[in-house]
Amino acid sequence: MKLLLASFNQREPATALKERLEKAGIHAIVHDETFLQRFGFMTKPAAAEKVEVDEHDYATASRLVQEWDKADGVLHDAVRCPECQSTRVEYPQYTRKFVTPILVESFISLGLFEKEFYCQDCHYTWPKEAPVERERDILGWPAHHKSKRGK
């Protein structure tokens, strides 16, 4: 079974990590989810380039990648969880098994769910784009533009 090691938005850093792992003797693959995200989830791809390793190599690969990241920033372009800094991130947060993506997408189209990033390690979810914060007054209430009454 393959386990996700890191997610990237672009193919080049994912391929570079895969090649470095293979030079270290660990079989890795780059799994591209661009097509699934574009047509299955009907969304602009994000975190679609996945570096995966065999389950029995995961601990060694994870340790090596952490060492390489400290030494020369091999995970600089990886998508990271804002809570735990993990690179094991999915987008959108829904399962990729069987017909579930199609069912989920129909609920999303109805506005029942939002697409968010999902961390496989700490299970945190966060939006693709940060919501715009409304301007607030000194007490923290939403600021309203002053109306011109009586003028």
N, C-alpha and C positions, 0 to 999 in steps of 0.2 A: 504494500500500500504506500502511496506517495503522500508526503506531508508538506504543507506549505512552509517555506522558509522565509521568503520575502516577496513583497509586491511592489511593482514599479509602474509608473505611468508610461514610460518609454521602453522600447525593446533593447536598446544598446546597453544600458547598465545591467539589465537582467541577464543578457547574453554574456557580458563580461564576468559577472559573478558565477554563472554556470561554468564557464571555461576555467576560472580560477579554482573552483571546487573540483573539477575533473582533473586538473593538474595535481591536486592534492590527493587524488585517488578516490574521490567520492562521486558516484554517478548522480548527475542532476539533469533536470529537464527544464525548459522554459515553456510553460503552458500559456498560450495566448487566449484570453477570454474576450478579445475585442468584438468578435462576431456575435458571441452570446450576449454581451452587454448591449450591442447596437440593435440586434434584431429580437433576441429573447426578452430582454428587459427594456427595450426601446429607450435607451439612454446613451448619452455621450460617454464613451469608455473612460474609466478611471481605475487605477490600481489593477489594470487588466493583464499586465505581464507578470506571471507568477513563476518564481523559481521554486521547484519542488525537488525533494530528495526522498530516497527510500526510508521507510520507517526505522529500520535498523541503523541507518547512517545519520539520523536526525541529530542526535546529541553531539556527535563529533562535528558535524557540519555547522551546527549552531555555535559551538565553542569557537571553531575556526573563524567563522564570519564575524563574531564579536571581537576577536583578536585583530582581524584585518581592519575592521571598522575603526578601532582605537588607533591602529598604526597609520592607516592611510585613507580612511573614510570611504570604504567600499560600499557602505550603505547611505552615502550622502544623498542620493536621488531616490531612495526608497520611500514609500508612503508609510508614515508612522502614526501610531495611535497617540493622540494628545495626552492620554492619561498615563500609560505605562511605557511609551516609546517603542512598543513592539512593531515589527515589520510584517507580522502575520495578519494582514488586513484584507477584507473582502469589500467589494462594492458592486452592486448594492448588497444589502445585508441578508438577502434571501438565499435559500438553498439552491443548488444547481442540479438537483436530482429529478429525474422523470419529468412529469408535466407541471410540477409545482411552479417553475418560473412563469409559465403561461397563465396559470390561475392567479398568481400574485400580481402579475402585470395587469390583469383585468381589474383587480381591486385598486391598484394604483391609479389606473385610468379613471376610476370613479372617485378618486380623491380620498380614499379611505386610509391609505398609507403613504408615507414619504420614503424616498430612497435615501439611505444613509450609509456611511462607512461603518464597518463592523470589525472590531478587534477580536481575533480568535483566542487571545490569551486572557484578557480581562473582561471581555464581552461588552465593552463600552461601544456605544454608537454615537455618531456625530454627523451633522449635515455636510453635504458636499460644499455648500457655500454658507458662510457665516451669515446669520440673519442681521439685517440692518437695525441697529438700535435707534429708537426714537430719542429725540432730544428731550432732556428732563430738566425740570426746574430745580431750585435749591433743595426742595424737600424730597426729590426723587420721583415726583409725579410727572406724567407725560406733559411736556410743554405745549401749550396751545398758542397759536398766533393770536395776538390781540385783535379783537374785532373793533371796527370803527363804528360804535353805536352813537347815534344822535348827530352824526356829522354829515 
